[in-house]
Amino acid sequence: MTYTLEQINEILQGEIIGNTTQVITAPEQLERATTSEISFIGNKKYEKLWETSKACVAVVNQDISVEPGTNRAFIKVKNADLAMSQVLEMFAPPTPIFNTEIHPTATIDASATIGKGARIGAGCYVGPKVVLGENVTLYPNVIVLDECTIGKNTVIWSGAVIRERCHLGTDCVIHPNATIGADGFGFRPCPERGLVKIPQIGNVIIGNWVEIGANSCVDRGKFSSTIVGDGCKIDNLVQIGHNSVLGRFCIMAGNSGLAGSVTLGDGVIIGGSASIKDHTTIGSGAIVGAGSGVTGDIEAGKTMLGYPAVEAREALKQWAILKRLVRDSGK
């Protein structure tokens, strides 16, 4: 796939600054781009990279202060990051091919309901009373156990397991080897038997437009449901404990984790490797910085840093004091 500068701008509807006769063959980051590739400048601090970049075109924010140069061009837009997603869609290669909608090696229980246009790959298992909506895609070796429902247009990648009685909404993406509905981590000491397992009899409910990364786990509820709200985006290697409830459009970065019965409001952001204590509530719009450890409730809109996590301004003060102490002790 190749495009001209004008063809790309037909999609972006930006303002062209400069010109190039170069046909554009691919998108690439500034440092690696060749003369036939398009790149992006989403922050003024990266302007300095344009001079040494070989890219013929860059999609840029409107506050760009450098000039494109000879036979090079900018496409100015309101938000270069959002525009980048449109460009990437233009160049995206096709997804893996299904030669037949339902592969003959897939095992599908007779009581399952398969929606129109659903595709089921080799080695998949679809259990009793499962309902797959229209245009659901199960890539090879997906397991969907008894009484699950999968909403229309949802894509589940190879190796993922959807345990019994779990429910996924429409337009979701479940990446390879994610597990939805594993048992919650529940044990109690017992003098006679050591540790006794607490049965986990609930399920998982996932809203619409949710994306869950590779090797992430969403545990089923002990009593009722673990809930992931509409539009949440969960990175790879994330743990969501039993009976946690996520509001709409939350983000959890890689290696972060929620213990059991954590509640997140709408639009909460959890940074990479952050840990959230059980029975904690984090208000809407709050941000937890990477590597932080949350041990208590967080008000809506707050930004927390550190281990244990405190308000960002307080954390920065503490770190500055520690730096001064270390510096002074070396004198």
N, C-alpha and C positions, 0 to 999 in steps of 0.2 A: 504494500500500500504506500502510495506517495501522494503528496498534496502540494499545491502552491500556497504561497503566503495568503493569497486572496481566498482560497478555498477554506483554509483554517479560520480566517476571520469571519467568514460567513456563519460559522458555528458560534464563535466567541462574541461577535458583534462589538468588537473593541475599536480602538483608534490606531491605525497603522502609522508609525513614524519611521521614515526611511523606506528603503526598498531593497529587494533581492531577487535575482533571477534564478536562484538556486532552488531546485526541487527538494522538498523536505521528505526525508525517508524514515525518520524515527524521532522520538523524544529522548532526551538524555540530560543528566545533570551538567551544570556549567563546566566543571573541570574536565569531564570526559567527552564532551560533545565534539563531533567532527563537523566539517563544513556543510554537510547535508542534513544536520540535525537541529531540532528546535529545543530550547531550554526555557527556564523559568527563573524570574527574580521576584520572590515574594516578600523580601525584606531589604531595606536600603543598605544594610550592612554587607550584603552580598554584591552590591554594585561593583566593587573593586575587582571582582572575579571576571567581569565582562571583558575587560581589556585583553586578558590572556586566553579567554575562551575562544574556541574555533566555531561555536554555534553560529548559524546564519540568521536565526530568529530567536528572540526571547519574548515570552509572555511576561509582562511586567505590571506592577501596580502603578497607579497614576502619579505617584510622587517620585518617580524615577528622575534622577538629575543628570545622568550621563547620556551621551549621544550614541546611536547604534553604530555609526561608522560606514565605511564604503562597502556597498553590496551586502549590507546587513540591515535588519529591521527589528523594531519592537512592535508588539501589539499591546497597547495600553488598555487595561481593564480595571474594574473596581476591586476585584479580588483575584490575584494571580493564582492563589492556591485552589480556589474553586474552578477557575478556568483550566488549570492543569488537569483536573479530573475529566473535563470534557475532551481535552486533547488526547489523553490516555485512552479514552473510550474509542476515539477515532482510529487509533493504531492497535487496539487490542486484538490479539489473535483469537481464532475461534476456540471454544471450549472443546474438550474431548468428544469424539464422535460416537454416537450410538448407531450401530448398523441395524439394530432392531430395538423397538421400544422396550420390550421385556425380554431379557436374555433367557434362553432356555435353561441355563443352570441356576437361575434364581428360584428360591423356594418361597412360594406364596400360599398362605393358608386359604382354604376355600371360603372361609367366612370373612376374609379381608375385602374391603371396597377400594377399588383402584380408579381414581378419577381420570377423566378424558385427558389424553396427552401426557400422562405420567410416563416416565422412563425409569426402568429398573435394570441395573447393570448385573454383570456376571457375579455369582456367588452371594447375592443379597439374600437376606431372610426377612420376610414380612409375616408377622405372627397373627394369631386369631383375633378377629374383630378390629384389626387395624383399619383406619380410614386415611387414604392418601388423597389429597385434593387434586384439582386439575393442574397439570403441568409440573407436578412435583418431580424432582430428579434425585434418584438414589444412585450414586456412583458405585462401582464394584465393591462388594464385601461390606456393605452397610447392613446393620442389624436393627430392625424395628420390632420390638416385642409387643406382647398382647395389649390390645385395647388402646393403643396410642392413636392420636390424630395428628396429621401433618397438613398444614394449610397450603393453599394453592401457591404455586411458583416457588416454593421452598426448595433449596438445593442442599443435599447432604453428601459430603465428600467421603471417600473411601475410608473404611476403618472406624467410622463413627458408630456409636452404640446409643440407641434411644431405648431406655428401659421401659418396662411395662407401665401403662396408665399415664404416660406423660403426654403433654399436648403442646404442639408448636403452632405458631400463628402463620400468617401468610408472608411470603417474600423474605423468608429467613435464609441465612447461609450458615451451615454447620461445617466447620473445616475438619480435615482428616484427624481421626483418632480422638475426637472430642467424645466425652461421655455425659449424657444427659440422664439423670435419674439414678445414679449409683446410690447405695445406702449412705445416709449421713453417718458421721463419726460419733457414735453413741455407745458408751460403755460405762458400767458402774462397778465399783469394787464389791466383791462378795466373799465372805470368809471361807465358804465351802468350795467355791469354783473360781476364785481369782477375779477375773474380769468377766462380767456378764454383758452380753450384747443386748442393747435396747432396740427392739424392732422398729424399723423405719417404714411406717405404713402409708405415708403420704405420697406425693408425686411432685412433678415439676410442671409449671405452666410458663411458657415463653410467648411473649407478645408478637406483634407484627414487626417486620423490618429489623429483626435482631440478627447480629452476626457474632458467632462464637468461634474463637480461634482454635488452632490445632492443639491437641493434648490438654485442653481445658476441661474442667469437671464442674458440673452443676448438680449438687446432691439433692436427692428427694427429701421432702419434709418428713419429720418424725411423726407429726400429727396430721397436718393438712398439706399445704403446698409451698414449695419454694417458687418464687415468682420473679421473672425477669421481664421488665416492662417494655413497652413498644420502643423501638429504635435504639435500644442499648447496643453498644459495641464492646465486645469482650476480646481481649488480645489472647495470644498463645500462653499456655502454661498458667492459667488463672484458676483459682479455687474459689467456688461459691458454696458456702456451707449450708446445711439443712435449715429450712424455714427462713432463710434470708429473703428479703423483699427489695427489689430494685425498682425505682420509679422509671419514668420515661427518659430516654436519651442519656443514660449514664454511660461513662467510659471507664473501663478498667484496663490498665496497661499490664504488660507481661510480668509474670511472677508475683503479681499482687494476689491478696487473698482476703476473703471474708469468712470469719468464724460463724458459728450457727446463730440464727435469729438476729442478724444485722439488718437494719432498715436504711436504705438510701432514698433520699428524695429525688426529685427530677433534676437532671442535668449535673449530677455529681461526677467529679473526675477523681479517679484513684490512680496515683502515679505508680510506676513500675516498682515491684518488690515491696510495696506498702502492705502493712498488716493491720487488720481491723478486728478488735476484740469482740467476743460474742455479746449479744444483747445491747449493741451500740446503735444509736440513731445518728445519722449524718444528714443535716438539712439540705434542702434544695440549693443547687448552685455552689455548694462547698467544694473545695479542692484540697486533696491530701497529696503532699509532695512525695516524690520518689523516695523509697526506703524508710518512710515514716512509720511509726507504730502508734496507732490510735487506741487509747485505753478508756475513753469516755465520749459522751455525746458531743457533737459539733453543731453549732448553730448554722442556720442557712447563710450562705454567702461567704463564710469564713474560709481563709486559706491557712492550712496547718502544715508545719514542717517539724522534722526531728523525731528523736526516739528517746523518751515518749514525745508525741507530737504536741506542740504548742502553737499559738498563733504565729504566723510567719514573721511579723515584726519583732516579736519577743524572741523567736529562735535566732534571728539575725543578730540581735543585741547580745544574746548569750554566746554566739559563735565569735563575735567581735571581742568580747571580754576574754574568752579563752585564748584567742590569738595574741592579745596583749599580754596575758599572763605568761604564755610560752615565750614570747619575745623578750619580756622583761627578765624572766628567770635565766635566760641565756647571757645576760649582760655581766 
